[in-house]
Amino acid sequence: MPSTEEKMRRGALATKELKKRASEKKDNMSYNDSDNKR
């Protein structure tokens, strides 16, 4: 069974990854919006 520290580290990594994906998705959306306005 993984230690608490290991769990915390994995959780932090997962959160970071999720935030990165979310911001990338947001960037893509705003990029698409500007494309639609042209």
Z-matrix of the N, CA and C atoms (Angstrom, degrees):
N
C 1 1.477
C 2 1.530 1 109.27
N 3 1.338 2 116.97 1 132.34
C 4 1.467 3 119.42 2 -177.92
C 5 1.516 4 111.96 3 -68.52
N 6 1.310 5 115.26 4 147.93
C 7 1.468 6 119.36 5 -179.56
C 8 1.524 7 109.71 6 -73.71
N 9 1.323 8 115.08 7 166.39
C 10 1.464 9 120.02 8 -179.70
C 11 1.521 10 110.31 9 -60.62
N 12 1.320 11 115.59 10 -40.15
C 13 1.465 12 119.79 11 -179.34
C 14 1.527 13 110.16 12 -59.51
N 15 1.333 14 115.02 13 -44.39
C 16 1.466 15 120.30 14 179.44
C 17 1.520 16 110.42 15 -60.83
N 18 1.325 17 116.27 16 -43.92
C 19 1.471 18 121.02 17 179.51
C 20 1.526 19 110.12 18 -60.82
N 21 1.327 20 115.50 19 -44.06
C 22 1.470 21 119.94 20 -178.74
C 23 1.518 22 109.45 21 -61.68
N 24 1.340 23 115.75 22 -44.21
C 25 1.459 24 119.66 23 -177.83
C 26 1.533 25 110.13 24 -63.00
N 27 1.337 26 115.64 25 -44.11
C 28 1.467 27 119.17 26 178.86
C 29 1.510 28 111.06 27 -63.38
N 30 1.328 29 115.84 28 -41.29
C 31 1.465 30 120.13 29 179.54
C 32 1.516 31 110.61 30 -61.51
N 33 1.335 32 116.67 31 -43.37
C 34 1.460 33 120.78 32 -179.65
C 35 1.517 34 109.98 33 -63.15
N 36 1.339 35 116.40 34 -42.67
C 37 1.470 36 120.18 35 179.49
C 38 1.519 37 110.35 36 -62.65
N 39 1.315 38 116.66 37 -44.52
C 40 1.463 39 120.66 38 -179.22
C 41 1.525 40 109.82 39 -61.98
N 42 1.319 41 116.42 40 -42.53
C 43 1.465 42 120.49 41 -179.68
C 44 1.518 43 109.93 42 -62.86
N 45 1.340 44 115.84 43 -43.85
C 46 1.457 45 120.27 44 180.00
C 47 1.528 46 109.95 45 -60.31
N 48 1.330 47 115.30 46 -44.55
C 49 1.463 48 120.83 47 -179.01
C 50 1.524 49 110.30 48 -62.61
N 51 1.332 50 116.21 49 -43.94
C 52 1.466 51 120.21 50 179.69
C 53 1.518 52 110.71 51 -61.41
N 54 1.334 53 115.85 52 -44.97
C 55 1.467 54 119.69 53 -179.50
C 56 1.516 55 110.25 54 -62.24
N 57 1.337 56 115.97 55 -40.64
C 58 1.466 57 120.06 56 -179.91
C 59 1.534 58 109.21 57 -61.37
N 60 1.334 59 115.70 58 -47.81
C 61 1.464 60 119.56 59 -179.16
C 62 1.513 61 110.49 60 -62.15
N 63 1.327 62 116.49 61 -41.54
C 64 1.470 63 120.14 62 -178.62
C 65 1.521 64 110.22 63 -62.25
N 66 1.325 65 117.09 64 -43.79
C 67 1.457 66 119.53 65 -178.64
C 68 1.527 67 110.04 66 -68.29
N 69 1.334 68 117.16 67 -36.34
C 70 1.465 69 119.71 68 177.39
C 71 1.523 70 109.98 69 -63.48
N 72 1.331 71 115.54 70 -42.56
C 73 1.457 72 120.34 71 179.72
C 74 1.522 73 109.05 72 -62.00
N 75 1.322 74 116.18 73 -43.58
C 76 1.469 75 121.13 74 -179.89
C 77 1.526 76 109.56 75 -60.93
N 78 1.335 77 116.37 76 -44.25
C 79 1.465 78 120.66 77 179.02
C 80 1.523 79 110.07 78 -59.25
N 81 1.318 80 116.21 79 -44.94
C 82 1.459 81 120.29 80 -179.70
C 83 1.518 82 110.80 81 -61.74
N 84 1.339 83 116.14 82 -40.55
C 85 1.457 84 120.10 83 -178.82
C 86 1.524 85 110.29 84 -64.18
N 87 1.325 86 117.77 85 -47.12
C 88 1.457 87 119.97 86 -179.04
C 89 1.525 88 109.78 87 -65.91
N 90 1.333 89 115.90 88 -33.81
C 91 1.464 90 120.16 89 177.63
C 92 1.532 91 109.35 90 -64.17
N 93 1.332 92 115.57 91 -44.03
C 94 1.463 93 119.77 92 178.96
C 95 1.520 94 110.43 93 -64.81
N 96 1.322 95 117.14 94 -38.56
C 97 1.460 96 120.67 95 178.78
C 98 1.515 97 110.20 96 -59.31
N 99 1.317 98 116.90 97 -46.31
C 100 1.461 99 119.61 98 -178.82
C 101 1.528 100 109.89 99 -65.54
N 102 1.331 101 117.27 100 -32.55
C 103 1.464 102 120.22 101 176.80
C 104 1.525 103 109.84 102 -64.93
N 105 1.337 104 116.26 103 -42.15
C 106 1.459 105 120.02 104 -177.37
C 107 1.524 106 111.24 105 -66.56
N 108 1.322 107 117.00 106 -31.57
C 109 1.465 108 119.90 107 -177.17
C 110 1.525 109 111.15 108 -73.22
N 111 1.330 110 117.22 109 -25.46
C 112 1.461 111 119.28 110 -178.17
C 113 1.520 112 112.19 111 -67.70
